[in-house]
């Protein structure tokens, strides 16, 4: 039986993003330092994704399961010949699967990885009691939180501190090195010929949680205030477009606002813009914000816990009160009128901060240390 680490990932977007970088980096660390291979499970909806080629190139095993709460039977079929030492689930959909699999693989360890805070509603608290007290605790599950706010929400939900690890998300900083030629090409592709046009970007694939309406209201106020050398870009899908069609402020942004498709070449897209906006209502520690800082971009973010605790001391990250589109618009105007020298200085400071605190290599090492602790290697 071949020992292996098994990841259950409720992840199937069209673009790889940093999550795929993280899993690949962790698989490399596990292979090189723990001498353990990796098997990843994704929903069936990920079958045709181009980013699977990365797993093939790196010789990382992967398989597909339905997107439902319990996939233990399906997972077992792929585990013939393997000895799963750790079941590591991401994004909560497959959390129930590892405890069920413990009946068949009794010496395996369980890790639940939380990327967003658990809501504080009464119904969620009841679910958390069942999840953490009645299901996870008897099976000795451990937990990883990606940010301080997520960590606290898990403590509030009843997770024991001795079972909980705080490991901030990491990014591949080498992918996000500023490049003037790439910036020129990327802006031309977006029909932004004027390099003095300040361009704002946000990720809007989940429009309510990501605060697309807040972003659009702020953009309307910026245009209404007389600024014209600005562009607003939203990465989104059909769901995003349908949401925007119901947002009345959009009618006042013709020629200034564009919805663009997700791209695997996020570094090029970041090079084309000047400011990343994260108006999220709920989030752990955003990969996109760290990537923007690594690319020497300014960031304007809602002051939700995971973002505030990670970036409140960073000069090039400006925090506005969550839901406050007026304050967001003020920061947008400030960014659009910032002298180039000041913007460059803030960008340099942002990259230095990410290099010191959110390197993907260090992230993989921290997760590997948790594995060693669980396995007592």
N, C-alpha and C positions, 0 to 999 in steps of 0.2 A: 504494500500500500504506500503510495507516494504522499508524504505530508504536504499540505497546501494551506494557504490562507484564502478564504472565500469571501468575496465582497458581493453584497446584494444591493444593487444601485437602482433606485427609482429615477432613472436618468435616460432621456431619449430625445433631447432637442436636436434640431438639424445641425447646429454648430457644436463643436467640441467644447469650447470654453476652457477655463482653467481647471474645472473639475476633472476633465480627462487628463490634463497635464499632471494633476496631483496624483491621480490613481496610477498613472504610468510611472511617475517618479517614486511612489511608494513601492510599487512592484519591483522596480530596479533595486531599491534599498533592501527589500526583503530577500531578493535573490542574492545580492552581493554580500550582505552582512549577516543575514539570518539563514541563508541557504534554503530558503523556502520559495516555491513558486506561487503564483497567484491565479485564481479563477474568479472571473467577474460575471455576475448575472445582471442582465438588463431586460427591460420589458420588450415584448415582441415588437412594439412600435419603433424600436431602435434598429431593427434588422437591416435596413437599407442605408444606414447612416455612413457617410464617407469616413468619419473619424474612427470607425472600426479598423480601418487600414493601419492605424497607429498601433493597435493591439497586435495585429498580425505581424507588422514589422518588428515589434519588440518581443514577439513570441510569447505573448500573454494570453492564456486561455480565456475564452468567453463563451457564454451561452445565453439563451433567451427563455424567459418565463412569462406567464400572463401578468397583467397588472391588476393584481388582487391581493388581499391581505395575507392569505395563506397560500404559499407556493411550495410547501415542504415536500410534497410528493414529487413535483416536477424537478426540484433541486436534487433530490435523492437519485433520480435517474441519471443525472450527469456526474454523480460523485463515485461511480463505480471505478475502483482502482485508486481512489484518492482517500487520504486520511485528513479531513478538515480539522486543523488545529484551532482555527479562529473563524468565527462567522462575524463579519463586520458589515452592518447594514447602514445605509445612508438615506436620508430624506423620509424616514419613518414608515413608508408604505409596507416595507417587508420586515418590520420589526418583529412581528409575531412568528415569522418563520424560524429563526434560530432557536427559540425555546422548544419548539416542536421537534426540531432536528436533534436536540440534546438527548431525546429518548433513544436515538439510534447511534449518536456519536457522543457518548457520555463524557469523554475527556476534553471535548472542544470547549473553547471559551467564547463568550458573546460580547460584542462591542456594538452599542447603538450610537451612531454619530449624528448629532443634531446641528443643523445648519440655520435654524430659525428658532426664535423664542416660542415656547408653548403659550397659547393664549390664556388669559386669566379668567375666562368666563366660568360660570358654575358648571355648565355641561362639560367643558374641557377638564375641569378639576376632577369631576367624577370619572371621566375616561382615564385621566392620569393616575388616579388611585388604583384602578384596575390594571393599567399598563405597568406601573412601576412597583406597586406593592404586591399585587396578586400574581402577576405573570413574570416580571423580570427578576424581582428579588430572590425568589426561591431557586432560580437558575443561575444566580451569581453574575448577572449581567453587569458590565461596566459601560460607562458613558463618556463621550467626548463632546465638548461644547466648543463651537468655533469662535465665540466671543464672550465678553463679560456679561452682556445682557442675557445671552442664551444660558450661560452658566447659572446666573441667578434665578432665571425662570425654572430651571430644572431643580434647583434647591427648593424653591417655593412649591414645586410640584411633588416633592417628597423623595427626591433622589438623595442617597447618602453621599456625603462629601468624600468618604474614603473610596467610593466607586466612581467618582467623577473627575475627569481630567479637562483642563482648559488648554486647548491648542488652537491658536489663531490661524486662520487660513493663510496660505502662502501662495506666491505667484512666481512664475518663471521670469525673473527680471531681465534675462538676456533677450527675451522676445520683444521687449518693449523699450528698446534703445531708440532715442530720437534720431531721425534721418530726414534731412531737408529734401532730398530727391524724392523719397517715398511720400513725403507730405505734398509736394507739388503734384505728383501723379494722382494721389488719392483725392485731392481737392478738385482737380480737373474732372475726375470721374464723377464727382458729386455736383459738377457745374458750379463750383465756387472758384472762379478765376481770380478774384481779388483777394490777395493775401491779408488785407486789412479788414476783411469781413470776419467778425468774431462769431465763431460757430460753436453752438451748444449741443451736446449729445446726451441722450438718456436712453436707458434700456426699458422698454415698455411692453415686454411679452406678457406680463400679468398686470394689466392696466390699473386695476383698483389697488392692489398691493403696492405696485411701483409708483403710484401717485401720478399717473399720466395727466389727470385732470388738473392737478396742482401745477404741473409744468406748463400746461397749455394756458392756464389763467395768467401765470406769471409772464409768459411770452407775449400774451395779448397786452398786458400792462406795459411791457418794454416797448413794443411797437407804438402803442398809444401815447407813450411819452416822447415820441419823436425820433428814436433811434432807428436807422434804416440799414446800416451796414452790419446786419446780424442775420444768422440763419439758425434754425432750430431743427434738429434731427432726432427722430425717435426710431430706435430699432424695434420692430414689431412684426406681427403676423396678421392674419385675417381678423382674429379676435380684437387686436389693437385697433385696426381700421374701423371695425364696427363700433367699438367704444367711442372713437373719435367722432364718428358720424353723428353720435348723440350728444356731443359736447358743443354747446352753442358758440363758445369762444373761437372754435376752429375757423368759422366763416370769416373772421377778421384777420386770419393769418395766411391768406392766399399769397403764394410767392415767397413766404418766409419759413413755412413749416413743411417738412417732408417725412414720410414714413419709409424707412429703408429696410430691406430684408436682412435677416441675420447673416453673418458672414464668418467663415472659418479664419479669415485674415483680420482678426480684430486689431492687431497691432497697426496695420495700415490705416484702418478706420480711425483709430485713436490719433494717429499722426496727422490726420486731416483736420481734426477739430482743435479747439482751444480750451474748452471747459467741459468737464463731465458733470452732469447734474444727477443727483440721486435724491429724488423726492419721495422715497419709499415710506410707507406707513408702518411696515414691519419687515425686519431683515436681521440676519445675524451679523456677520462681518462680510461685507460685499467684496467679492473678487474684483468686480469692475472698478471699484474705487481704488483699490490697491494697484491695479494695472494702470489706471490713469496716472496715479502718482509716479509709478515707475517710468512712465512715458513723459514725465515732466509737465504734466497738465495740471491746471487748477481744478479743484473739485468744489462744488456747492452741494451740500447734503442736508437733509432733514436731520434733526438732532435726536434721532431714535437711539436707544441705549448702545447697541452694538457699534454704531458709527461714532457716536460721541466719545465713548470710552477709548476707542482706538485712535481717533484723529483730532480730538479737541485741542491738543497742544501743537498741531502742525500748522504753520503759518499759511500754507497754500491750500488749506481746507477751510472753507467758510461754512459754518453751521447756521441754519435758520430753524425757527420753531416748527415742528411738524404741523402740516396742514396750512402753514402761513404763506400763501402765494404772494402776498404783498411784499413780505420780507425777502422772499426768493427773487422777486423782480428787482428789488433794490440791489441785491448782490449781482444779478445779471448785468445791470447797468454799470455797476462798479467794475466788473470784469471787462466789459466792452470798452471802457474808457481808461483802462489801466495802461500806464506807459510800458513799452516793450521791455525796457531794462528791468523794471519791477516784476513783470510777469516772468521773465527768464530767471530771475533770482529766486522767485517762489518755486518755479518748476524744478530748479536744481535742488532746493531744499527738500521738496517732496520726494524726489528720487532717492536722495541720501537716506531719508527716513525709512523708505520701503526696503532698501538694501540692508539696513541695519536691523529691521524688525520682522519683515515678512518674506524672507527668502524661501522658495519652495524646497530647496535642499534641506534647510533647517527644519522645515515642517515635516518632511519625510523622516528625518532623524528622530524627531520628537515622537511621532507615531510609532516608529520602530522601537523606541525605548519602552513605550507602553506595551507593545507586543512582548518584548523580552520580560518585562515585569509579570505579565499574565502567564507566560509560558515558563517563567523562572529559568530562562536561558543563561 
